[in-house]
Amino acid sequence: MLIREKVEQAIEILRESQVDCWITFVRESSMTGDPNLDFLVASDLTWHSALIITRQGSTHAIVGQLDKTAVEDLGVYQEVVGYVEGIRKPFQDVVTKVNPNSIAVNYSQDSEVADGLTHGMYLTLHEILSEIGLGEKIISAQKVVSSLRARKTAVEIDRIKKAIEHTLEIFAQVQPFIKAGRSEKEIAAFMASEVEKRKLSFAWDPSSCPAVFTGPDTAEAHYQPTARKVEKGHVLNMDFGVRYKGYCSDLQRTFYLLEDGETVAPEEVQRGFETINTSIELSRKALKPGVPGWEIDSVARNHLLSEGYDEFPHGLGHQVGRFAHDGTALLGPTWEKYAGKPYEPIEAGMVFTLEPRLKVPGRGIVTIEEMVVVTETGAEYLSSPQTELLLIR
């Protein structure tokens, strides 16, 4: 079971980090859920609930009485306490027994995946722990959470691979459908229908998944398909992913619509494509454990600059997991908006996208997005790389 694997992994991470315990504290999780809750339970929790994992290997859950059976049935928590009137006393009893010197909880200034504890719940937790002299033992769980999300288990990798397979199959299906005169909306609708046929869900908001951009002067990213018609002589790119058993894919593919009489893409389009392709492969070869993400970003960014293109206005790649944008470590430049993420060292088990982009004036945006997994010695493709420009006749 995936939850058991992740709980066992959390214990290992606590030992590595020398953190005594990790507490995930939630209420009405269907409304204000913590992004890490799916690693710990299989259903929503209603009342104030505390999931406690210690570096000694003990696991505890304090939940409302009516949620108790669902948590017990997981067979993951050695102690499951159900309460009726309030969590304070049973929670304090368990934490007193654990007697931690450090208590990691889910808040972070740098990482959204480690920031699931609302301010109100933090105040409640601090108050409850302060009553037993442990309020000042609270620390950020960013390191614990980041590593837990980053280190993909075999089950997680298998699910991501399956999501990628579906995505690539749908890309292949849509290629014959693309032709001059079709709109971005029509192309997106075709792909959406294939997702529905497979009984899958989208990797992000379906209003912009897939994102379809054709020709110059588009929004370029993070925007819904429009009524703009595909034209010959234009580049068309798509950003698309699906969710399979809770895990996502996130890929981009670039097409060129041949003009009458053309058998190959114009030199400027082909050169742009080859530049992107090379930058991806160079960065993949540089990607390995221990290297900070900004160094990998600079490999791709500097290659584009050396070829005379402008630098792309975003990071080279983000982690993928239960969300299309997942994890703390980022392959990105050291810009303010990325906070400390580009400085995080790469770990084996991380799954990243590699997605540089460039503009070809008058033609459109050339971009490819591949997915790779970091190994002990480097990085391997999870997706089958796009090595040739996809031509539409």
DRENDO-1510 file (C-alpha; in Angstrom, 1 decimal, always signed):
<recs>
REC; n; res; u; v; w
REC; 1; MET; +0.0; +0.0; +0.0 .
REC; 2; LEU; +1.3; +3.4; -1.0 .
REC; 3; ILE; +0.4; +5.1; +2.3 .
REC; 4; ARG; +2.4; +2.5; +4.3 .
REC; 5; GLU; +5.4; +3.1; +2.0 .
REC; 6; LYS; +5.2; +6.8; +2.5 .
REC; 7; VAL; +4.8; +6.6; +6.2 .
REC; 8; GLU; +7.9; +4.3; +6.4 .
REC; 9; GLN; +9.7; +6.7; +4.2 .
REC; 10; ALA; +8.8; +9.6; +6.5 .
REC; 11; ILE; +10.3; +7.7; +9.5 .
REC; 12; GLU; +13.6; +7.3; +7.5 .
REC; 13; ILE; +13.6; +11.0; +6.7 .
REC; 14; LEU; +13.0; +12.0; +10.3 .
REC; 15; ARG; +16.0; +9.9; +11.3 .
REC; 16; GLU; +18.2; +11.5; +8.6 .
REC; 17; SER; +17.1; +15.0; +9.6 .
REC; 18; GLN; +17.3; +14.3; +13.3 .
REC; 19; VAL; +13.8; +15.6; +13.8 .
REC; 20; ASP; +11.9; +13.9; +16.6 .
REC; 21; CYS; +8.4; +13.9; +15.2 .
REC; 22; TRP; +6.3; +15.2; +12.4 .
REC; 23; ILE; +2.7; +16.3; +13.1 .
REC; 24; THR; +0.1; +16.9; +10.3 .
REC; 25; PHE; -2.8; +18.8; +11.9 .
REC; 26; VAL; -6.0; +19.3; +9.9 .
REC; 27; ARG; -9.8; +19.8; +10.2 .
REC; 28; GLU; -12.5; +19.5; +7.6 .
REC; 29; SER; -9.9; +18.4; +5.1 .
REC; 30; SER; -12.3; +18.3; +2.2 .
REC; 31; MET; -12.4; +22.1; +2.5 .
REC; 32; THR; -9.0; +23.0; +3.7 .
REC; 33; GLY; -6.9; +19.9; +3.1 .
REC; 34; ASP; -3.1; +19.7; +3.6 .
REC; 35; PRO; -1.3; +18.8; +0.3 .
REC; 36; ASN; +0.4; +16.0; +2.2 .
REC; 37; LEU; -2.6; +14.3; +3.6 .
REC; 38; ASP; -3.0; +11.8; +0.7 .
REC; 39; PHE; +0.3; +10.3; +1.8 .
REC; 40; LEU; -1.1; +9.7; +5.3 .
REC; 41; VAL; -4.8; +8.7; +5.0 .
REC; 42; ALA; -7.1; +7.5; +2.4 .
REC; 43; SER; -10.1; +9.6; +3.2 .
REC; 44; ASP; -11.0; +13.1; +4.4 .
REC; 45; LEU; -10.9; +13.9; +8.1 .
REC; 46; THR; -13.7; +15.9; +9.6 .
REC; 47; TRP; -12.8; +17.2; +13.1 .
REC; 48; HIS; -9.5; +18.4; +14.4 .
REC; 49; SER; -7.1; +15.6; +13.6 .
REC; 50; ALA; -3.4; +15.0; +14.3 .
REC; 51; LEU; -1.3; +12.4; +12.5 .
REC; 52; ILE; +2.0; +11.9; +14.4 .
REC; 53; ILE; +5.1; +10.1; +13.1 .
REC; 54; THR; +8.2; +9.8; +15.1 .
REC; 55; ARG; +11.8; +9.1; +14.3 .
REC; 56; GLN; +11.7; +6.2; +16.8 .
REC; 57; GLY; +9.2; +4.6; +14.4 .
REC; 58; SER; +6.0; +5.1; +16.3 .
REC; 59; THR; +2.9; +6.3; +14.5 .
REC; 60; HIS; -0.2; +7.8; +16.1 .
REC; 61; ALA; -3.5; +9.2; +14.9 .
REC; 62; ILE; -5.8; +11.3; +17.1 .
REC; 63; VAL; -9.1; +11.8; +15.2 .
REC; 64; GLY; -12.8; +12.3; +15.8 .
REC; 65; GLN; -14.6; +9.1; +16.9 .
REC; 66; LEU; -16.5; +8.7; +13.7 .
REC; 67; ASP; -13.3; +8.9; +11.6 .
REC; 68; LYS; -11.5; +6.3; +13.8 .
REC; 69; THR; -12.5; +3.2; +11.9 .
REC; 70; ALA; -11.4; +4.5; +8.5 .
REC; 71; VAL; -8.0; +5.3; +9.9 .
REC; 72; GLU; -7.7; +2.0; +11.8 .
REC; 73; ASP; -8.5; +0.1; +8.7 .
REC; 74; LEU; -5.3; +1.5; +7.0 .
REC; 75; GLY; -3.3; -0.7; +9.3 .
REC; 76; VAL; -0.6; +2.0; +9.3 .
REC; 77; TYR; -1.0; +3.7; +12.7 .
REC; 78; GLN; +0.1; +1.8; +15.8 .
REC; 79; GLU; -2.2; +3.9; +18.0 .
REC; 80; VAL; -5.5; +5.4; +16.8 .
REC; 81; VAL; -7.3; +7.5; +19.4 .
REC; 82; GLY; -10.9; +8.5; +18.7 .
REC; 83; TYR; -12.4; +11.4; +20.7 .
REC; 84; VAL; -15.9; +12.9; +21.1 .
REC; 85; GLU; -15.7; +16.2; +22.9 .
REC; 86; GLY; -12.4; +17.6; +21.8 .
REC; 87; ILE; -8.8; +16.8; +20.7 .
REC; 88; ARG; -6.9; +18.7; +23.3 .
REC; 89; LYS; -6.6; +16.1; +26.1 .
REC; 90; PRO; -6.0; +13.0; +24.0 .
REC; 91; PHE; -3.6; +14.9; +21.8 .
REC; 92; GLN; -1.6; +16.2; +24.7 .
REC; 93; ASP; -1.5; +12.7; +26.3 .
REC; 94; VAL; +0.1; +11.2; +23.1 .
REC; 95; VAL; +2.6; +14.1; +22.6 .
REC; 96; THR; +3.6; +13.9; +26.2 .
REC; 97; LYS; +4.3; +10.2; +25.8 .
REC; 98; VAL; +6.4; +10.9; +22.7 .
REC; 99; ASN; +8.2; +13.7; +24.5 .
REC; 100; PRO; +9.9; +15.3; +21.4 .
REC; 101; ASN; +12.6; +17.9; +21.4 .
REC; 102; SER; +11.6; +19.0; +17.9 .
REC; 103; ILE; +8.1; +19.0; +16.4 .
REC; 104; ALA; +8.0; +19.5; +12.6 .
REC; 105; VAL; +4.7; +21.0; +11.4 .
REC; 106; ASN; +3.5; +21.9; +7.9 .
REC; 107; TYR; +4.3; +25.6; +7.5 .
REC; 108; SER; +6.9; +27.2; +5.2 .
REC; 109; GLN; +7.7; +30.5; +3.7 .
REC; 110; ASP; +9.4; +29.0; +0.6 .
REC; 111; SER; +7.4; +26.0; -0.3 .
REC; 112; GLU; +3.7; +25.7; -1.0 .
REC; 113; VAL; +3.8; +21.9; -0.6 .
REC; 114; ALA; +5.0; +22.2; +3.0 .
REC; 115; ASP; +2.6; +25.0; +3.9 .
REC; 116; GLY; -0.6; +23.2; +4.5 .
REC; 117; LEU; -1.2; +24.4; +8.0 .
REC; 118; THR; -3.5; +27.4; +8.1 .
REC; 119; HIS; -2.7; +30.3; +10.4 .
REC; 120; GLY; -5.7; +29.6; +12.6 .
REC; 121; MET; -4.7; +25.9; +13.0 .
REC; 122; TYR; -1.1; +26.9; +13.7 .
REC; 123; LEU; -2.4; +29.1; +16.6 .
REC; 124; THR; -4.5; +26.3; +17.9 .
REC; 125; LEU; -1.7; +23.8; +17.7 .
REC; 126; HIS; +0.8; +26.2; +19.4 .
REC; 127; GLU; -1.7; +26.8; +22.2 .
REC; 128; ILE; -2.3; +23.1; +22.8 .
REC; 129; LEU; +1.4; +22.3; +22.8 .
REC; 130; SER; +2.3; +25.4; +25.0 .
REC; 131; GLU; +0.0; +24.1; +27.7 .
REC; 132; ILE; +2.4; +21.1; +28.1 .
REC; 133; GLY; +5.6; +23.1; +27.6 .
REC; 134; LEU; +6.2; +22.1; +24.0 .
REC; 135; GLY; +5.1; +25.2; +22.1 .
REC; 136; GLU; +8.7; +26.4; +21.5 .
REC; 137; LYS; +9.6; +23.0; +20.1 .
REC; 138; ILE; +7.8; +23.7; +16.8 .
REC; 139; ILE; +9.8; +23.9; +13.6 .
REC; 140; SER; +9.0; +23.9; +9.9 .
REC; 141; ALA; +8.5; +20.5; +8.3 .
REC; 142; GLN; +9.7; +21.8; +4.9 .
REC; 143; LYS; +12.7; +19.5; +4.8 .
REC; 144; VAL; +10.7; +16.4; +5.9 .
REC; 145; VAL; +7.8; +17.2; +3.5 .
REC; 146; SER; +10.1; +18.1; +0.6 .
REC; 147; SER; +12.0; +14.9; +0.8 .
REC; 148; LEU; +8.8; +12.8; +1.3 .
REC; 149; ARG; +7.3; +14.2; -1.9 .
REC; 150; ALA; +10.6; +14.1; -3.8 .
REC; 151; ARG; +11.6; +10.5; -3.2 .
REC; 152; LYS; +9.3; +8.6; -5.4 .
REC; 153; THR; +8.6; +5.0; -4.6 .
REC; 154; ALA; +8.4; +2.3; -7.2 .
REC; 155; VAL; +4.6; +2.5; -7.0 .
REC; 156; GLU; +4.7; +6.2; -7.6 .
REC; 157; ILE; +7.0; +5.9; -10.5 .
REC; 158; ASP; +4.8; +3.3; -12.1 .
REC; 159; ARG; +1.8; +5.5; -11.8 .
REC; 160; ILE; +3.6; +8.5; -13.3 .
REC; 161; LYS; +4.8; +6.3; -16.2 .
REC; 162; LYS; +1.2; +5.2; -16.9 .
REC; 163; ALA; +0.0; +8.8; -16.9 .
REC; 164; ILE; +2.8; +9.6; -19.4 .
REC; 165; GLU; +1.8; +6.7; -21.6 .
REC; 166; HIS; -1.8; +7.9; -21.8 .
REC; 167; THR; -0.6; +11.4; -22.5 .
REC; 168; LEU; +1.7; +10.4; -25.4 .
REC; 169; GLU; -1.0; +8.2; -26.9 .
REC; 170; ILE; -3.4; +11.1; -26.9 .
REC; 171; PHE; -0.8; +13.4; -28.5 .
REC; 172; ALA; -0.4; +10.7; -31.2 .
REC; 173; GLN; -4.2; +10.6; -31.7 .
REC; 174; VAL; -4.6; +14.3; -32.0 .
REC; 175; GLN; -1.9; +14.7; -34.6 .
REC; 176; PRO; -4.1; +13.6; -37.6 .
REC; 177; PHE; -6.9; +15.8; -36.3 .
REC; 178; ILE; -4.8; +19.0; -36.5 .
REC; 179; LYS; -5.2; +20.8; -39.8 .
REC; 180; ALA; -5.4; +24.4; -41.0 .
REC; 181; GLY; -8.8; +26.0; -40.2 .
REC; 182; ARG; -9.3; +24.1; -37.0 .
REC; 183; SER; -9.4; +26.2; -33.8 .
REC; 184; GLU; -7.4; +25.8; -30.6 .
REC; 185; LYS; -10.7; +25.1; -28.9 .
REC; 186; GLU; -11.6; +22.3; -31.3 .
REC; 187; ILE; -8.2; +20.6; -30.9 .
REC; 188; ALA; -8.4; +20.9; -27.1 .
REC; 189; ALA; -12.0; +19.4; -27.2 .
REC; 190; PHE; -10.7; +16.4; -29.2 .
REC; 191; MET; -8.1; +15.7; -26.6 .
REC; 192; ALA; -10.5; +16.2; -23.7 .
REC; 193; SER; -12.8; +13.7; -25.2 .
REC; 194; GLU; -10.0; +11.1; -25.3 .
REC; 195; VAL; -9.3; +11.8; -21.6 .
REC; 196; GLU; -13.0; +11.1; -20.8 .
REC; 197; LYS; -13.0; +7.9; -22.9 .
REC; 198; ARG; -10.1; +6.6; -20.8 .
REC; 199; LYS; -11.9; +7.6; -17.6 .
REC; 200; LEU; -9.0; +9.7; -16.5 .
REC; 201; SER; -8.8; +13.2; -15.1 .
REC; 202; PHE; -6.7; +16.2; -16.1 .
REC; 203; ALA; -3.4; +17.0; -14.5 .
REC; 204; TRP; -4.5; +20.6; -13.8 .
REC; 205; ASP; -7.5; +22.8; -14.3 .
REC; 206; PRO; -9.3; +21.6; -17.5 .
REC; 207; SER; -9.9; +25.1; -18.6 .
REC; 208; SER; -6.3; +25.2; -19.7 .
REC; 209; CYS; -5.5; +21.5; -20.0 .
REC; 210; PRO; -4.7; +21.0; -22.7 .
REC; 211; ALA; -3.3; +24.4; -23.4 .
REC; 212; VAL; -3.1; +24.9; -27.2 .
REC; 213; PHE; -1.2; +27.8; -28.8 .
REC; 214; THR; -0.9; +28.4; -32.5 .
REC; 215; GLY; +1.1; +31.0; -34.3 .
REC; 216; PRO; +2.7; +34.2; -33.0 .
REC; 217; ASP; +1.3; +36.7; -30.5 .
REC; 218; THR; -0.3; +34.1; -28.2 .
REC; 219; ALA; -0.5; +34.0; -24.4 .
REC; 220; GLU; +2.3; +31.4; -24.7 .
REC; 221; ALA; +1.4; +29.5; -21.4 .
REC; 222; HIS; -1.2; +29.1; -18.6 .
REC; 223; TYR; -4.1; +30.2; -20.8 .
REC; 224; GLN; -7.2; +28.6; -22.1 .
REC; 225; PRO; -7.6; +27.5; -25.8 .
REC; 226; THR; -9.2; +30.2; -28.0 .
REC; 227; ALA; -11.1; +30.5; -31.2 .
REC; 228; ARG; -7.9; +31.3; -33.0 .
REC; 229; LYS; -7.6; +29.1; -36.2 .
REC; 230; VAL; -4.6; +27.0; -37.0 .
REC; 231; GLU; -2.8; +28.4; -40.1 .
REC; 232; LYS; -0.2; +27.0; -42.5 .
REC; 233; GLY; +3.3; +28.2; -41.8 .
REC; 234; HIS; +2.7; +28.5; -38.1 .
REC; 235; VAL; +4.1; +26.6; -35.1 .
REC; 236; LEU; +1.5; +25.0; -32.8 .
REC; 237; ASN; +2.4; +23.8; -29.3 .
REC; 238; MET; +0.4; +22.0; -26.7 .
REC; 239; ASP; +0.9; +21.6; -22.9 .
REC; 240; PHE; -1.0; +18.6; -21.6 .
REC; 241; GLY; -1.1; +16.0; -18.9 .
REC; 242; VAL; -3.4; +13.5; -17.2 .
REC; 243; ARG; -3.8; +12.2; -13.7 .
REC; 244; TYR; -3.7; +8.4; -13.2 .
REC; 245; LYS; -4.4; +6.9; -9.8 .
REC; 246; GLY; -3.5; +10.2; -8.2 .
REC; 247; TYR; -0.3; +10.9; -10.1 .
REC; 248; CYS; +0.3; +13.3; -13.0 .
REC; 249; SER; +2.1; +13.7; -16.3 .
REC; 250; ASP; +3.0; +17.1; -17.8 .
REC; 251; LEU; +4.4; +17.2; -21.3 .
REC; 252; GLN; +4.6; +19.6; -24.2 .
REC; 253; ARG; +4.8; +18.9; -27.9 .
REC; 254; THR; +5.5; +21.2; -30.9 .
REC; 255; PHE; +4.0; +20.9; -34.4 .
REC; 256; TYR; +4.6; +22.8; -37.6 .
REC; 257; LEU; +1.9; +23.2; -40.3 .
REC; 258; LEU; +3.5; +22.9; -43.7 .
REC; 259; GLU; +2.7; +25.5; -46.2 .
REC; 260; ASP; +1.7; +24.4; -49.7 .
REC; 261; GLY; +4.7; +23.0; -51.5 .
REC; 262; GLU; +6.8; +22.6; -48.3 .
REC; 263; THR; +8.1; +19.2; -47.4 .
REC; 264; VAL; +10.2; +20.3; -44.4 .
REC; 265; ALA; +9.9; +23.1; -41.9 .
REC; 266; PRO; +11.6; +26.4; -42.7 .
REC; 267; GLU; +15.2; +26.7; -41.5 .
REC; 268; GLU; +14.4; +29.1; -38.6 .
REC; 269; VAL; +11.7; +26.8; -37.2 .
REC; 270; GLN; +13.9; +23.7; -37.6 .
REC; 271; ARG; +16.9; +25.5; -36.0 .
REC; 272; GLY; +14.7; +26.7; -33.1 .
REC; 273; PHE; +13.5; +23.1; -32.5 .
REC; 274; GLU; +17.0; +21.7; -32.6 .
REC; 275; THR; +18.2; +24.3; -30.1 .
REC; 276; ILE; +15.4; +23.4; -27.7 .
REC; 277; ASN; +16.1; +19.7; -28.2 .
REC; 278; THR; +19.8; +20.1; -27.5 .
REC; 279; SER; +19.2; +22.3; -24.4 .
REC; 280; ILE; +17.0; +19.6; -22.9 .
REC; 281; GLU; +19.6; +16.9; -23.5 .
REC; 282; LEU; +22.4; +19.0; -22.1 .
REC; 283; SER; +20.5; +19.7; -19.0 .
REC; 284; ARG; +19.4; +16.1; -18.5 .
REC; 285; LYS; +23.1; +15.0; -18.7 .
REC; 286; ALA; +24.0; +17.6; -16.0 .
REC; 287; LEU; +21.1; +16.6; -13.7 .
REC; 288; LYS; +22.4; +14.5; -10.8 .
REC; 289; PRO; +22.0; +14.2; -7.0 .
REC; 290; GLY; +23.6; +16.9; -4.9 .
REC; 291; VAL; +23.6; +19.7; -7.6 .
REC; 292; PRO; +21.5; +22.8; -6.9 .
REC; 293; GLY; +18.6; +23.3; -9.3 .
REC; 294; TRP; +19.9; +26.7; -10.5 .
REC; 295; GLU; +23.0; +25.1; -12.0 .
REC; 296; ILE; +20.8; +22.8; -14.2 .
REC; 297; ASP; +18.6; +25.7; -15.3 .
REC; 298; SER; +21.7; +27.7; -16.3 .
REC; 299; VAL; +22.9; +24.8; -18.6 .
REC; 300; ALA; +19.7; +25.1; -20.8 .
REC; 301; ARG; +19.4; +28.9; -20.4 .
REC; 302; ASN; +23.0; +29.5; -21.5 .
REC; 303; HIS; +22.7; +27.2; -24.5 .
REC; 304; LEU; +19.8; +29.3; -25.8 .
REC; 305; LEU; +21.6; +32.5; -25.2 .
REC; 306; SER; +24.7; +31.2; -27.0 .
REC; 307; GLU; +22.5; +30.4; -30.0 .
REC; 308; GLY; +21.3; +34.0; -30.1 .
REC; 309; TYR; +17.8; +33.5; -28.5 .
REC; 310; ASP; +16.3; +35.4; -25.5 .
REC; 311; GLU; +16.2; +33.5; -22.2 .
REC; 312; PHE; +12.9; +32.0; -21.3 .
REC; 313; PRO; +10.8; +33.8; -18.7 .
REC; 314; HIS; +10.4; +30.8; -16.3 .
REC; 315; GLY; +12.3; +28.0; -14.6 .
REC; 316; LEU; +13.6; +25.1; -16.7 .
REC; 317; GLY; +11.7; +22.5; -14.8 .
REC; 318; HIS; +9.5; +21.7; -11.8 .
REC; 319; GLN; +8.9; +18.5; -10.0 .
REC; 320; VAL; +5.8; +16.3; -10.8 .
REC; 321; GLY; +4.0; +13.9; -8.6 .
REC; 322; ARG; +0.5; +14.1; -7.1 .
REC; 323; PHE; +0.3; +17.6; -8.7 .
REC; 324; ALA; +1.6; +18.8; -12.0 .
REC; 325; HIS; +3.7; +21.3; -10.1 .
REC; 326; ASP; +5.0; +19.4; -7.1 .
REC; 327; GLY; +7.8; +19.5; -4.6 .
REC; 328; THR; +10.2; +22.2; -3.3 .
REC; 329; ALA; +13.4; +21.8; -5.3 .
REC; 330; LEU; +13.2; +23.6; -8.6 .
REC; 331; LEU; +15.3; +23.7; -11.8 .
REC; 332; GLY; +15.2; +27.5; -12.0 .
REC; 333; PRO; +17.1; +30.7; -11.9 .
REC; 334; THR; +17.7; +32.5; -8.6 .
REC; 335; TRP; +14.9; +35.0; -9.0 .
REC; 336; GLU; +12.9; +36.4; -6.1 .
REC; 337; LYS; +9.7; +34.6; -7.0 .
REC; 338; TYR; +11.4; +31.2; -6.6 .
REC; 339; ALA; +12.7; +32.0; -3.1 .
REC; 340; GLY; +15.0; +29.2; -1.9 .
REC; 341; LYS; +13.8; +26.6; -4.3 .
REC; 342; PRO; +16.6; +26.8; -6.9 .
REC; 343; TYR; +19.2; +26.4; -4.1 .
REC; 344; GLU; +17.7; +23.0; -3.0 .
REC; 345; PRO; +20.1; +20.1; -3.8 .
REC; 346; ILE; +18.7; +17.5; -6.2 .
REC; 347; GLU; +17.8; +14.1; -4.7 .
REC; 348; ALA; +17.6; +10.7; -6.3 .
REC; 349; GLY; +13.9; +9.8; -6.9 .
REC; 350; MET; +12.8; +13.3; -7.9 .
REC; 351; VAL; +10.8; +13.6; -11.1 .
REC; 352; PHE; +11.3; +16.8; -13.1 .
REC; 353; THR; +10.1; +18.4; -16.2 .
REC; 354; LEU; +12.6; +19.9; -18.6 .
REC; 355; GLU; +10.8; +22.7; -20.6 .
REC; 356; PRO; +12.8; +25.5; -22.2 .
REC; 357; ARG; +11.1; +27.6; -24.9 .
REC; 358; LEU; +12.0; +30.2; -27.5 .
REC; 359; LYS; +10.2; +32.4; -30.0 .
REC; 360; VAL; +10.5; +32.1; -33.8 .
REC; 361; PRO; +9.3; +35.5; -35.1 .
REC; 362; GLY; +6.2; +35.3; -37.3 .
REC; 363; ARG; +5.8; +31.5; -36.6 .
REC; 364; GLY; +5.2; +31.0; -32.9 .
REC; 365; ILE; +6.6; +29.4; -29.8 .
REC; 366; VAL; +8.9; +26.4; -30.0 .
REC; 367; THR; +9.0; +24.3; -26.9 .
REC; 368; ILE; +9.2; +20.7; -25.7 .
REC; 369; GLU; +8.5; +19.4; -22.2 .
REC; 370; GLU; +10.0; +16.1; -21.2 .
REC; 371; MET; +9.8; +14.3; -17.9 .
REC; 372; VAL; +12.9; +12.7; -16.2 .
REC; 373; VAL; +13.6; +10.8; -13.0 .
REC; 374; VAL; +16.8; +11.5; -11.0 .
REC; 375; THR; +18.8; +8.3; -10.3 .
REC; 376; GLU; +21.8; +7.8; -8.0 .
REC; 377; THR; +24.1; +8.8; -10.9 .
REC; 378; GLY; +22.2; +11.0; -13.2 .
REC; 379; ALA; +18.7; +11.3; -14.8 .
REC; 380; GLU; +16.7; +9.1; -17.2 .
REC; 381; TYR; +13.8; +10.0; -19.4 .
REC; 382; LEU; +10.4; +8.8; -18.3 .
REC; 383; SER; +8.8; +10.1; -21.5 .
REC; 384; SER; +9.8; +9.2; -25.0 .
REC; 385; PRO; +11.6; +12.4; -26.1 .
REC; 386; GLN; +10.4; +14.4; -29.0 .
REC; 387; THR; +13.4; +14.4; -31.3 .
REC; 388; GLU; +11.8; +15.4; -34.5 .
REC; 389; LEU; +9.5; +18.3; -35.3 .
REC; 390; LEU; +5.9; +17.0; -35.8 .
REC; 391; LEU; +4.9; +18.1; -39.3 .
REC; 392; ILE; +1.2; +18.6; -40.3 .
REC; 393; ARG; +0.5; +18.3; -44.0 .
</recs>
